[in-house]
Amino acid sequence: MADVFTKSKRSQIMARVQSKDTTPELIVRSTLHRLGYRFSLSSKNLPGKPDVVLSRFHKLIFVHGCFWHQHKGCKASDRPSSNSDYWNRKLDRNVLRDKKNIASLRNAGWDVLIIWECQIHKGFSLSNKLAKFMKRPNRRFRSFLCSGEKQLKGCCRKDKRNKAGCRNKNIHCEWLTTYVILTSTGNHSFKEALWQKIFKLLSISMH
């Protein structure tokens, strides 16, 4: 596809591209809010910096621009013909990085949803898609919890101490104890810190 802009004009356009609080992101947040869900915004501690973090449900949402993240089959993802070597390298790196980040998040038990910019502009049922995603059980995370509960009961019983005082260094015991504390606190910043600890522990347990 031939670029309809000159190099200088293309450079000006790219310089004005927003990296956060884009219109699609705001629409997704607004829709989630109307559905009754509360969330936090982009977390720098998570791979790929998801646009919406629903820690309570262990779910993440990415709102991707079709060009920058190369939405397969979308016209908006067509690459400029001018300076093609540069754009091919840059966009290929973006695609590879996205795949690695999403794989890392899913391996750690996160449920991930990608919303594409063109889908929002086409007026597809965003509300239905988000509602189905939120109601979908996160089976992988539940399996982590079940496995951790069994090991936690066993090591705490042997140690004859309560959950918070268990001296067993079992990784499941440590992260599940953190999860128990998380569900009993109402402090948002403290919850975010606890989720980050759980994420790291879950990542360790996968290796």
N, C-alpha and C positions, 0 to 999 in steps of 0.2 A: 504494500500500500504506500503510495507516494505521500510525503508529508506536505500538507497544504500551507504550512508556515515556513518562513525563512528561519535560518539557524538562530538569529538574534531574537526573533519573535517567539520561537519555541522555548528558548532559554528564559525569557520573561514569563511565559506561561507556567513553566515548571517551577519557577521561583515562588509563584503565588499559591502553589498547591498546599493545602492545609494538611498537617500531620495528625491533628486531633480536633475533637469537637466538630467534625464534619457534619453536614446535613444528614447523611444516612445514619451516622452514629446517634445523633440526637433523636431521630425518628425511632430507632430501635429502643433507646432508653425510655422514651415517652410511652411506647407500646408496652414494654415490660412493666412500667410503673402503673399503667392503667389495668394491667392484668393482676396487679396486687403484689408484685415482687419487688423487693428492695435489694440493692446491689452496690458494689463499689466499682470504681473506674479502673482504668489500666494499671496493672501491677507490674512494676519494674523488676520484681523478684521472680516473676514467672517467665518461662521461655516464650518469646514472641510478643510479650506485653499485651495480653488479651484486652480488648476494648471494654468488656463487661465481665466482672467477676462476681459470681453468685456462690460465695464461700459456703453458706449453709447447705446448699445442695451439691456442692463440689462440681459445679458446672461453669463453663467458660464460653464466651461468645466473641468471635472475631467479626468485625465489619470490614470487609475487604473491598478496595477499589479494583474494578475489573482490569484496568490497565496495569497498575503497579504490581498486582498479584497474579495477573495472567489468568483470568477466568476463561477456561477452555470452552470454545464454541461461541464466545460473545464477541460481537463486532467491536466493542470498546477495547478489547484486548489486542487489536491489531497493532503491530509494531511500526514505528516510523522507518521509512526507507533511507532517509538521510542519516549518516553517521551510524549505520546499522551495526557495525562491530561493537561499538560502545553500548548501544541499547540491548543487543543480544546478550552480552556478558552481564550487564546489570540486571536485566529481567530474569535471566536464567538463575542468577544467584538468589534473587528474591524467591523464586519458586522452590529452589532446593532448600533454602533456609526455612520457608514455611512448612515444608514436609517434615524436616527434622524437628522443628519446634512442636508441631502437632503430635508427632509420634512420641516425643519425650513426655508431653503432657498426658497423653492417653496411657502410656506405660506407667505413669505415676498415679493413675486412678481418676484423672479428670475426664469429665464428659465434655466434648468440644463441639460447638456448632459454628459454621461459617455462613454469614449472610453476605451476599454479593450486592454491590451498589446498584447494578442494573435491575435486580429483583425488586428492590424498593421502588425504583422509578417506574417500573412496569405495573405497579399497583397490585402485586400478587398478595395473597393473604398472609401478611407478616404476622398478624395476631394469631392465626391458627398455627403457623409454623412454630412460633415461640411457645405457645401453649402446649403443643405436643412435645416439644423438646423438654420443657420443664416438668411435664408429667411422666416422661420416660424414666424408668428406674435406672439408676446408675449401678448396674450389676457388679462391675469391676470393683468399685469402691466398697460396696456391701460385702463382697468376698474378702476384701482386706480387713474390714471390721470383724467379720465372723471369725476369720483366722486369728486375728489379734485377740479377740475376746477369749477364745479357747486357751491360747498361750498365756494370757494375762491371768486367768483363773488358776491355771496350773502353777505358775511361778509364784503368785501371791499366796496360794494355799501352802506351798512348800515353805515359804519364807515366814508364814504366820504373821503377815503384816497387811495393812489395808492397801488399796491400789496406789494411793499417792506416796506411800512409804516403801513400796517394793524395791528391794535392792538388786533384783535380778537385772542384768544388763541386756536382756533380750530386747531386740529392736522393736518388736510388736508391742511389748509391754510399755515401752517408753512413749511411742506415738499414740497408743490408745489412752494412756493416762492423760496425755496432752488433750486428746479429743474430749475426754470426760470433763476436764476443766473448761474447755472451750464452750461446751453446751450449757454450762452453768453461769457463764459471765455475760453481762450486758454491755460491757465496754467495747465499742467498735474497734478502736485502735489495738486494744489487747487481743481481740479476736483475730484481727489481721495478722498479728505477730505469731499467734498460735497456729494459724493455718499455714504460714510459711514454714514453721517448724515441722508440722505434719507432712508437708509436701517434701521436705528434704529427707525425712525419715522414710517415707514411702519410696522415694527414689533409691535410697540406700538398700532397702529391702528387696528391690527388684534385681539387684546384682549379686 
